[in-house]
Amino acid sequence: MKKIVISALAFAPTLVFAQQLGNLETLLNSIKRLVNLALPIVVALGLLGFFWGLVQYIFAAGDETKKEAGKNHMIWGIVALFVMVSVWGLVQFIGTAFNIQQGGSVNIPTVPGI
């Protein structure tokens, strides 16, 4: 019980100065920028995995084990692409359903001027 009270008191200054969220906005915008930069790279890696499996399948003309490995790479590449595009579409759908602005900076709700 004492730990909970001490923890609550440790965060009391944060609650008092909750109106000043400039650093939090900067952090969230930085994370958003990082995700926007990483997204095309991750999709490209999924596509590269598919094409690597295709190359393995084509060059393994007589070897069934290499053909199977190529098939597995192609299947997992397609699954990865499907999951990435589906999640992206789901996020877009939820954003439009709740009227959340896509793009721009992050808007953190604040308490009206005191």
PyRosetta script that sets phi, psi and omega in degrees:
from pyrosetta import init, pose_from_sequence

init()
pose = pose_from_sequence("MKKIVISALAFAPTLVFAQQLGNLETLLNSIKRLVNLALPIVVALGLLGFFWGLVQYIFAAGDETKKEAGKNHMIWGIVALFVMVSVWGLVQFIGTAFNIQQGGSVNIPTVPGI")
pose.set_psi(1, -38.2)
pose.set_omega(1, 179.7)
pose.set_phi(2, -64.8)
pose.set_psi(2, -35.8)
pose.set_omega(2, -179.5)
pose.set_phi(3, -64.7)
pose.set_psi(3, -37.2)
pose.set_omega(3, 179.6)
pose.set_phi(4, -66.7)
pose.set_psi(4, -42.8)
pose.set_omega(4, 179.8)
pose.set_phi(5, -65.6)
pose.set_psi(5, -43.4)
pose.set_omega(5, 179.4)
pose.set_phi(6, -64.4)
pose.set_psi(6, -40.7)
pose.set_omega(6, 177.8)
pose.set_phi(7, -64.2)
pose.set_psi(7, -41.8)
pose.set_omega(7, 178.8)
pose.set_phi(8, -63.9)
pose.set_psi(8, -40.9)
pose.set_omega(8, 178.5)
pose.set_phi(9, -68.9)
pose.set_psi(9, -30.1)
pose.set_omega(9, 178.8)
pose.set_phi(10, -67.4)
pose.set_psi(10, -32.2)
pose.set_omega(10, 179.9)
pose.set_phi(11, -92.9)
pose.set_psi(11, 2.1)
pose.set_omega(11, -179.6)
pose.set_phi(12, -59.3)
pose.set_psi(12, -43.4)
pose.set_omega(12, 178.0)
pose.set_phi(13, -61.8)
pose.set_psi(13, -32.0)
pose.set_omega(13, 177.5)
pose.set_phi(14, -64.7)
pose.set_psi(14, -40.9)
pose.set_omega(14, 179.4)
pose.set_phi(15, -69.8)
pose.set_psi(15, -35.2)
pose.set_omega(15, -180.0)
pose.set_phi(16, -67.6)
pose.set_psi(16, -41.9)
pose.set_omega(16, -179.4)
pose.set_phi(17, -98.7)
pose.set_psi(17, 34.0)
pose.set_omega(17, -176.5)
pose.set_phi(18, -66.4)
pose.set_psi(18, -22.0)
pose.set_omega(18, -179.4)
pose.set_phi(19, -67.8)
pose.set_psi(19, -27.7)
pose.set_omega(19, -177.3)
pose.set_phi(20, -91.0)
pose.set_psi(20, 86.4)
pose.set_omega(20, -176.1)
pose.set_phi(21, -109.7)
pose.set_psi(21, 25.8)
pose.set_omega(21, -178.2)
pose.set_phi(22, -59.7)
pose.set_psi(22, -42.0)
pose.set_omega(22, -178.9)
pose.set_phi(23, -67.8)
pose.set_psi(23, -35.8)
pose.set_omega(23, 178.9)
pose.set_phi(24, -67.0)
pose.set_psi(24, -41.0)
pose.set_omega(24, 177.8)
pose.set_phi(25, -63.2)
pose.set_psi(25, -41.6)
pose.set_omega(25, 178.5)
pose.set_phi(26, -62.4)
pose.set_psi(26, -42.4)
pose.set_omega(26, 178.8)
pose.set_phi(27, -62.9)
pose.set_psi(27, -46.9)
pose.set_omega(27, -179.1)
pose.set_phi(28, -64.9)
pose.set_psi(28, -39.0)
pose.set_omega(28, 177.3)
pose.set_phi(29, -66.5)
pose.set_psi(29, -35.4)
pose.set_omega(29, 177.0)
pose.set_phi(30, -66.4)
pose.set_psi(30, -41.5)
pose.set_omega(30, 178.1)
pose.set_phi(31, -64.5)
pose.set_psi(31, -41.4)
pose.set_omega(31, 179.4)
pose.set_phi(32, -62.7)
pose.set_psi(32, -43.4)
pose.set_omega(32, 178.4)
pose.set_phi(33, -62.1)
pose.set_psi(33, -40.4)
pose.set_omega(33, 179.5)
pose.set_phi(34, -64.7)
pose.set_psi(34, -42.3)
pose.set_omega(34, 178.2)
pose.set_phi(35, -64.9)
pose.set_psi(35, -41.0)
pose.set_omega(35, 179.1)
pose.set_phi(36, -65.1)
pose.set_psi(36, -30.8)
pose.set_omega(36, 176.4)
pose.set_phi(37, -76.6)
pose.set_psi(37, -35.6)
pose.set_omega(37, -175.1)
pose.set_phi(38, -80.2)
pose.set_psi(38, -25.5)
pose.set_omega(38, -175.4)
pose.set_phi(39, -58.3)
pose.set_psi(39, -51.0)
pose.set_omega(39, 178.8)
pose.set_phi(40, -63.8)
pose.set_psi(40, -31.1)
pose.set_omega(40, 179.4)
pose.set_phi(41, -67.2)
pose.set_psi(41, -42.5)
pose.set_omega(41, -179.5)
pose.set_phi(42, -66.7)
pose.set_psi(42, -41.3)
pose.set_omega(42, 177.7)
pose.set_phi(43, -64.2)
pose.set_psi(43, -40.7)
pose.set_omega(43, 178.1)
pose.set_phi(44, -63.3)
pose.set_psi(44, -36.6)
pose.set_omega(44, 177.5)
pose.set_phi(45, -66.4)
pose.set_psi(45, -38.1)
pose.set_omega(45, 175.6)
pose.set_phi(46, -63.7)
pose.set_psi(46, -42.1)
pose.set_omega(46, 177.9)
pose.set_phi(47, -66.5)
pose.set_psi(47, -38.7)
pose.set_omega(47, 177.4)
pose.set_phi(48, -64.1)
pose.set_psi(48, -38.2)
pose.set_omega(48, 176.6)
pose.set_phi(49, -62.7)
pose.set_psi(49, -39.7)
pose.set_omega(49, 177.3)
pose.set_phi(50, -63.8)
pose.set_psi(50, -47.4)
pose.set_omega(50, -178.4)
pose.set_phi(51, -68.3)
pose.set_psi(51, -30.7)
pose.set_omega(51, 175.4)
pose.set_phi(52, -64.2)
pose.set_psi(52, -41.4)
pose.set_omega(52, 176.2)
pose.set_phi(53, -64.5)
pose.set_psi(53, -37.6)
pose.set_omega(53, 177.9)
pose.set_phi(54, -64.0)
pose.set_psi(54, -42.5)
pose.set_omega(54, 178.0)
pose.set_phi(55, -64.4)
pose.set_psi(55, -42.7)
pose.set_omega(55, 177.7)
pose.set_phi(56, -61.5)
pose.set_psi(56, -41.2)
pose.set_omega(56, -178.9)
pose.set_phi(57, -65.9)
pose.set_psi(57, -41.0)
pose.set_omega(57, -178.4)
pose.set_phi(58, -69.6)
pose.set_psi(58, -42.2)
pose.set_omega(58, -176.4)
pose.set_phi(59, -80.1)
pose.set_psi(59, -9.6)
pose.set_omega(59, 178.2)
pose.set_phi(60, -97.6)
pose.set_psi(60, 64.0)
pose.set_omega(60, -172.8)
pose.set_phi(61, -61.3)
pose.set_psi(61, -46.4)
pose.set_omega(61, -174.9)
pose.set_phi(62, -108.4)
pose.set_psi(62, -14.1)
pose.set_omega(62, -175.1)
pose.set_phi(63, -91.4)
pose.set_psi(63, 112.6)
pose.set_omega(63, -175.9)
pose.set_phi(64, -69.3)
pose.set_psi(64, -33.0)
pose.set_omega(64, -179.9)
pose.set_phi(65, -68.3)
pose.set_psi(65, -38.2)
pose.set_omega(65, 177.5)
pose.set_phi(66, -70.5)
pose.set_psi(66, -34.4)
pose.set_omega(66, 176.0)
pose.set_phi(67, -64.5)
pose.set_psi(67, -40.2)
pose.set_omega(67, 179.0)
pose.set_phi(68, -65.5)
pose.set_psi(68, -40.1)
pose.set_omega(68, 177.5)
pose.set_phi(69, -63.9)
pose.set_psi(69, -39.7)
pose.set_omega(69, 177.4)
pose.set_phi(70, -64.2)
pose.set_psi(70, -41.5)
pose.set_omega(70, 177.1)
pose.set_phi(71, -61.2)
pose.set_psi(71, -43.2)
pose.set_omega(71, 179.8)
pose.set_phi(72, -62.2)
pose.set_psi(72, -41.7)
pose.set_omega(72, 177.4)
pose.set_phi(73, -63.2)
pose.set_psi(73, -40.5)
pose.set_omega(73, 179.1)
pose.set_phi(74, -65.3)
pose.set_psi(74, -43.8)
pose.set_omega(74, -179.3)
pose.set_phi(75, -63.0)
pose.set_psi(75, -46.3)
pose.set_omega(75, -178.7)
pose.set_phi(76, -69.8)
pose.set_psi(76, -30.4)
pose.set_omega(76, 174.1)
pose.set_phi(77, -64.6)
pose.set_psi(77, -42.9)
pose.set_omega(77, 178.4)
pose.set_phi(78, -67.1)
pose.set_psi(78, -41.7)
pose.set_omega(78, 178.5)
pose.set_phi(79, -61.3)
pose.set_psi(79, -43.9)
pose.set_omega(79, 179.9)
pose.set_phi(80, -62.9)
pose.set_psi(80, -44.3)
pose.set_omega(80, 178.2)
pose.set_phi(81, -62.8)
pose.set_psi(81, -42.3)
pose.set_omega(81, 179.9)
pose.set_phi(82, -62.0)
pose.set_psi(82, -44.7)
pose.set_omega(82, -179.3)
pose.set_phi(83, -64.3)
pose.set_psi(83, -44.7)
pose.set_omega(83, -178.5)
pose.set_phi(84, -63.2)
pose.set_psi(84, -45.4)
pose.set_omega(84, -179.1)
pose.set_phi(85, -69.7)
pose.set_psi(85, -35.9)
pose.set_omega(85, 178.6)
pose.set_phi(86, -66.1)
pose.set_psi(86, -44.0)
pose.set_omega(86, 178.5)
pose.set_phi(87, -64.6)
pose.set_psi(87, -41.5)
pose.set_omega(87, 177.8)
pose.set_phi(88, -60.7)
pose.set_psi(88, -44.3)
pose.set_omega(88, 178.3)
pose.set_phi(89, -65.4)
pose.set_psi(89, -38.6)
pose.set_omega(89, 178.4)
pose.set_phi(90, -64.9)
pose.set_psi(90, -40.7)
pose.set_omega(90, 177.8)
pose.set_phi(91, -64.4)
pose.set_psi(91, -41.1)
pose.set_omega(91, 177.8)
pose.set_phi(92, -63.6)
pose.set_psi(92, -42.5)
pose.set_omega(92, -179.5)
pose.set_phi(93, -63.4)
pose.set_psi(93, -46.5)
pose.set_omega(93, 179.5)
pose.set_phi(94, -64.2)
pose.set_psi(94, -38.4)
pose.set_omega(94, 178.6)
pose.set_phi(95, -62.3)
pose.set_psi(95, -41.4)
pose.set_omega(95, 178.6)
pose.set_phi(96, -75.5)
pose.set_psi(96, -32.1)
pose.set_omega(96, 179.8)
pose.set_phi(97, -66.5)
pose.set_psi(97, -37.8)
pose.set_omega(97, -180.0)
pose.set_phi(98, -97.6)
pose.set_psi(98, 9.9)
pose.set_omega(98, 178.0)
pose.set_phi(99, 56.5)
pose.set_psi(99, 45.8)
pose.set_omega(99, 177.0)
pose.set_phi(100, -94.9)
pose.set_psi(100, 129.2)
pose.set_omega(100, -178.0)
pose.set_phi(101, -68.7)
pose.set_psi(101, 131.3)
pose.set_omega(101, 176.6)
pose.set_phi(102, -93.3)
pose.set_psi(102, 133.6)
pose.set_omega(102, -178.4)
pose.set_phi(103, 86.4)
pose.set_psi(103, 177.1)
pose.set_omega(103, -179.7)
pose.set_phi(104, 77.8)
pose.set_psi(104, -164.8)
pose.set_omega(104, -178.7)
pose.set_phi(105, -94.1)
pose.set_psi(105, 166.7)
pose.set_omega(105, -179.5)
pose.set_phi(106, -81.4)
pose.set_psi(106, 129.0)
pose.set_omega(106, 178.3)
pose.set_phi(107, -102.7)
pose.set_psi(107, 114.9)
pose.set_omega(107, -179.8)
pose.set_phi(108, -97.5)
pose.set_psi(108, 128.4)
pose.set_omega(108, 179.2)
pose.set_phi(109, -63.4)
pose.set_psi(109, 141.8)
pose.set_omega(109, 179.7)
pose.set_phi(110, -128.8)
pose.set_psi(110, 166.5)
pose.set_omega(110, 176.3)
pose.set_phi(111, -83.5)
pose.set_psi(111, 136.0)
pose.set_omega(111, 178.3)
pose.set_phi(112, -56.2)
pose.set_psi(112, 154.6)
pose.set_omega(112, -174.9)
pose.set_phi(113, -47.0)
pose.set_psi(113, 137.2)
pose.set_omega(113, -178.9)
pose.set_phi(114, -103.0)
pose.dump_pdb("model.pdb")
